[in-house]
Amino acid sequence: MPTDTLNAGVREASMTPHNVIRSGRLRPARALAYSLATIGIVLLLFPVYWMIVTSLTADRDLASFPPRLVPDISQVGVYMDTLLDTPILLWLANSAVIAFGTCICTIVLAFFAAYALSRYHFKGQGVFGFTLFATQMLPEALLVVPFYALFISLGLLNNLGGLVLAHTAFVMPVVVWLLKSAIDGIPIEVEESARMDGASPMRIVTLVVAPLVAPSIAAGAIVAFFYGWDEFLFAATFVTDEGARPASVGLASFVGEYFIPVNQVMAASVIYTLPAIVFFIALQRYVVSGLVAGSVKG
């Protein structure tokens, strides 16, 4: 073998990914990636930061130019005033009931529907799958009137359970296809092995399949939770009792005919945002793996 060819092969073999990075060949690309990621994070977090700054800005400085970019800690009392002067804690409790209720109902119903679509072949399966997709084509505003008539007949107005059912109906199709994709990626041999060991179908589904798609279940739970937490239209239409208002509707009540307490609205918005952020952080490590589960096989 010629010496030049041998030396070239040695040099190529020595250029492992670690050595390439150490050599600096990828440093500009990595620097660009980190810069873009940093810019993206700043853009995503800036609205939250701006809410905090605005909530901690005195009324006389709200319209000042240039705008204040640093929060005034002396104005922190606005948070205590918001908690004492408004029923925001009750609103948050109502939102939590709706969000967690939607989350639980959606995951339970969507998981079994997704398993049926993935593992069984039945007449009308294609129509059922298409119907799930078709429900996402209907805007909520189109269904407010028929839903309102249905809620009246069922006595579900001013009822948090009714909102849970309405939200579950809208978000469940999305979660069904998310979970179906994950279940499709599980080898059928895993279930057959459990069946040979004497496990019942329900035990196979709940104790074998469910743990294997736990990341996708967590991702679906986040989707359902945020849908129930943020939803406004149905809550504003079907709930007229102030004691049953969720926080999304309660925040809208700050808007008056002649005056809007901007800093108090922002303080309430920060309080309203924190539980959702905490919930997302608690499950965020499952999001990416759950959303891409089943998209790559092999």
C-alpha positions in Angstrom: 0.0 0.0 0.0 1.5 3.4 -0.9 2.7 5.4 2.0 0.6 8.5 1.1 -2.6 6.4 1.0 -1.7 4.8 4.4 -1.1 8.2 6.0 -4.3 9.6 4.6 -6.2 6.6 6.1 -4.6 7.1 9.5 -5.4 10.8 9.5 -9.1 10.1 8.5 -9.4 7.4 11.2 -8.0 9.8 13.9 -10.6 12.5 13.1 -13.3 11.1 15.5 -16.2 13.5 16.3 -14.6 14.3 19.6 -11.3 15.2 17.8 -13.1 17.2 15.2 -14.8 19.3 17.9 -11.5 19.7 19.7 -9.8 20.7 16.5 -12.2 23.7 16.2 -13.7 22.8 12.8 -17.2 22.7 14.2 -16.8 25.6 16.7 -18.4 28.3 14.3 -21.4 26.0 13.7 -21.8 25.3 17.4 -21.5 28.9 18.2 -24.1 29.8 15.7 -26.4 27.1 17.1 -26.0 28.3 20.6 -26.6 31.9 19.6 -29.8 31.0 17.8 -30.9 28.9 20.7 -30.2 31.8 23.1 -32.1 34.3 20.9 -35.1 31.9 20.8 -35.1 31.4 24.5 -35.0 35.2 25.1 -37.8 35.8 22.7 -39.9 33.1 24.4 -39.3 34.3 27.9 -39.5 38.1 27.1 -43.4 38.2 27.3 -43.2 36.7 30.8 -40.5 39.1 31.9 -42.5 42.0 30.4 -45.5 41.0 32.4 -43.4 41.0 35.6 -41.9 44.4 34.8 -45.3 45.9 34.0 -46.8 44.5 37.1 -44.0 46.1 39.2 -44.3 49.5 37.5 -46.1 52.4 39.1 -49.2 53.8 37.4 -47.4 57.1 36.6 -44.6 55.3 34.8 -46.8 52.9 32.7 -46.9 55.3 29.7 -43.4 56.8 30.1 -40.9 56.8 27.3 -38.5 55.1 27.1 -40.4 52.3 28.8 -39.1 50.9 32.1 -37.1 47.7 31.5 -36.2 46.9 35.1 -38.9 45.9 37.6 -39.5 48.3 40.6 -39.4 46.0 43.6 -41.1 48.7 45.7 -44.3 47.9 43.8 -44.4 44.3 44.9 -47.4 45.0 47.1 -49.6 44.9 43.9 -49.4 41.1 44.1 -50.8 41.1 47.7 -53.5 43.6 46.6 -54.4 41.3 43.8 -54.7 38.3 46.0 -56.8 40.2 48.6 -59.0 42.3 46.4 -59.9 39.7 43.8 -61.1 36.0 44.0 -58.1 35.0 41.9 -57.3 32.0 44.1 -60.8 30.7 43.6 -60.5 31.3 39.9 -57.2 29.3 39.9 -58.8 26.5 41.8 -61.6 26.3 39.2 -59.0 26.4 36.4 -57.1 23.6 38.1 -60.3 21.4 38.4 -61.0 22.0 34.7 -57.4 21.4 33.5 -56.7 18.3 35.6 -60.2 16.9 34.9 -59.7 17.4 31.1 -56.2 15.9 31.4 -57.4 12.7 33.2 -60.5 12.2 31.1 -58.6 12.7 27.9 -55.7 10.4 28.7 -58.0 7.6 29.9 -60.4 7.7 26.9 -57.7 8.5 24.3 -55.4 5.7 25.5 -58.0 2.9 25.0 -59.2 4.5 21.7 -55.6 4.6 20.5 -54.9 1.0 21.5 -58.0 -0.1 19.6 -57.0 1.8 16.5 -53.5 0.4 16.7 -54.1 -3.2 17.5 -57.6 -4.1 16.2 -59.0 -4.1 12.7 -62.7 -3.6 12.6 -65.4 -2.5 10.2 -65.5 1.3 10.0 -62.0 1.8 11.4 -61.1 4.2 8.6 -64.3 6.1 9.1 -63.7 6.4 12.8 -60.1 7.6 12.2 -61.3 10.2 9.7 -64.0 11.4 12.0 -61.4 12.1 14.7 -59.5 14.2 12.2 -62.7 15.9 11.0 -63.5 17.1 14.5 -60.4 19.3 14.4 -61.8 21.1 11.3 -64.7 22.6 13.3 -64.0 25.8 15.1 -65.2 26.1 18.7 -67.3 29.2 17.8 -69.4 27.2 15.4 -70.5 24.8 18.2 -71.2 27.3 20.9 -74.9 27.5 20.2 -75.6 23.8 19.9 -73.4 23.1 22.9 -75.3 25.8 24.9 -78.6 24.2 24.1 -77.2 20.8 25.1 -75.9 22.1 28.3 -79.2 23.7 29.2 -81.0 20.4 28.6 -78.5 18.5 30.7 -78.2 21.1 33.5 -74.5 21.7 32.9 -74.5 25.5 32.9 -72.3 26.9 35.6 -70.9 23.4 36.1 -67.2 22.7 35.9 -67.9 19.1 34.9 -69.6 20.3 31.8 -66.5 22.3 30.8 -64.4 19.3 31.4 -66.5 17.2 29.0 -66.5 19.9 26.4 -62.8 20.4 26.5 -62.2 16.6 26.5 -64.3 16.3 23.4 -62.1 18.8 21.5 -58.6 17.7 22.6 -59.1 13.9 22.8 -58.7 13.3 19.0 -55.3 15.0 19.0 -54.1 12.8 21.9 -55.6 9.7 20.3 -53.3 10.0 17.3 -50.4 10.9 19.4 -50.8 7.8 21.5 -51.6 5.6 18.5 -48.3 6.5 16.9 -46.5 5.5 20.1 -48.4 2.2 20.4 -47.7 1.3 16.8 -44.0 1.4 17.7 -44.3 -1.4 20.3 -43.6 -4.9 19.0 -46.7 -7.1 19.2 -44.4 -9.8 20.5 -44.2 -8.0 23.8 -48.0 -8.4 24.3 -48.0 -12.0 23.0 -45.3 -12.9 25.6 -47.4 -11.4 28.4 -50.5 -13.2 27.1 -48.6 -16.5 27.2 -47.7 -15.8 30.8 -51.4 -15.7 31.6 -52.0 -11.9 31.7 -55.5 -10.8 30.9 -56.1 -8.3 28.1 -56.8 -5.4 30.6 -53.5 -6.2 32.5 -51.6 -6.3 29.2 -53.0 -2.9 28.2 -52.5 -1.2 31.6 -49.4 -2.9 33.0 -47.4 -3.7 29.8 -48.4 -1.3 27.1 -49.1 1.8 29.2 -45.6 2.0 30.9 -43.9 1.6 27.5 -45.7 4.6 26.1 -45.4 6.7 29.3 -43.5 9.5 27.6 -46.3 9.9 25.0 -48.9 9.8 27.8 -47.0 12.6 29.5 -46.9 14.6 26.3 -50.6 14.1 25.8 -51.3 15.1 29.4 -49.5 18.4 28.8 -51.5 19.0 25.6 -54.8 18.3 27.4 -53.8 20.3 30.6 -52.9 23.4 28.7 -56.1 23.2 26.6 -58.2 23.1 29.7 -56.2 25.7 31.5 -56.2 28.3 28.7 -59.6 27.8 27.1 -61.8 30.9 27.2 -64.7 30.7 24.8 -66.7 27.8 26.4 -65.9 29.0 29.9 -67.1 32.6 29.2 -70.3 31.3 27.5 -71.3 28.5 29.8 -70.3 30.0 33.2 -72.1 33.1 34.4 -71.7 32.4 38.2 -68.6 34.3 39.4 -67.9 31.6 41.9 -67.5 29.1 39.0 -65.3 31.2 36.8 -61.9 29.9 35.7 -59.0 32.2 35.8 -59.0 32.8 32.0 -62.5 34.4 32.3 -61.7 36.1 35.6 -58.8 38.0 34.1 -61.1 39.4 31.4 -63.3 40.9 34.2 -60.5 43.3 35.0 -61.3 45.3 31.9 -63.6 48.1 32.8 -65.6 50.6 30.8 -63.4 53.6 31.7 -60.4 52.2 33.5 -58.1 49.1 33.3 -55.7 48.5 36.2 -52.8 47.5 34.0 -50.3 46.6 36.7 -52.9 44.6 38.6 -53.9 42.8 35.4 -50.3 41.9 34.8 -49.8 40.8 38.4 -52.8 38.5 38.0 -51.5 37.2 34.7 -48.2 36.3 36.3 -50.0 34.4 39.1 -52.1 32.7 36.5 -49.1 31.7 34.4 -47.0 30.2 37.2 -48.9 27.0 37.8 -48.9 26.2 34.0 -45.1 26.8 33.9 -44.5 24.6 36.9 -46.7 21.8 35.4 -44.7 22.0 32.1 -41.4 21.9 33.9 -42.4 18.9 35.9 -43.1 16.9 32.7 -40.9 18.7 30.1 -38.4 15.9 29.9 -41.1 13.7 28.4 -42.3 16.1 25.8 -39.8 15.6 23.0 -39.5 11.8 23.4 -43.3 11.6 23.7 -44.1 13.7 20.6 -41.6 11.8 18.4 -42.4 8.3 19.7 -43.4 6.0 16.9 -42.2 8.4 14.2 -39.0 6.4 13.7 -39.0 2.6 13.6 -36.2 0.2 13.8 
